[in-house]
Amino acid sequence: MKQYHVPKEEQRFPIVQQCAGCGLREGNFCSVYRFPESKWTQQPCPMATHLKKSAELKEKALDPLKASKRKMRNG
């Protein structure tokens, strides 16, 4: 496991509710980020070990003109 620089406890802020279950916690503090609340403001924390990261598969829109050209070219 990769080792991270851990700031002194008096320089860190406590974890937020979303951090519950993360493997990078040290007691009531995050071992990676000094302000864990800021990592959850717009999106999930990038270091959250308790969340499964799933790649969203987007269905490609098929252009009918290109499809017909491919069909004619390939037989």
KAURPE-V897032 format. One record per pair of residues at least 4 apart in sequence whose C-alpha atoms are under 6 Angstrom apart, sorted by the first residue. I is the first residue (numbers start at 1). J is the second residue. If there is no record, write none. Layout:
i=I j=J
i=I j=J
//
This chain:
i=6 j=31
i=12 j=34
i=13 j=35
i=14 j=28
i=14 j=29
i=15 j=28
i=15 j=29
i=15 j=36
i=16 j=37
i=21 j=50
i=22 j=48
i=22 j=49
i=22 j=50
i=23 j=49
i=24 j=31
i=25 j=29
i=25 j=30
i=25 j=31
i=26 j=30
i=26 j=31
i=39 j=45
i=40 j=44
i=40 j=45
i=71 j=75
//
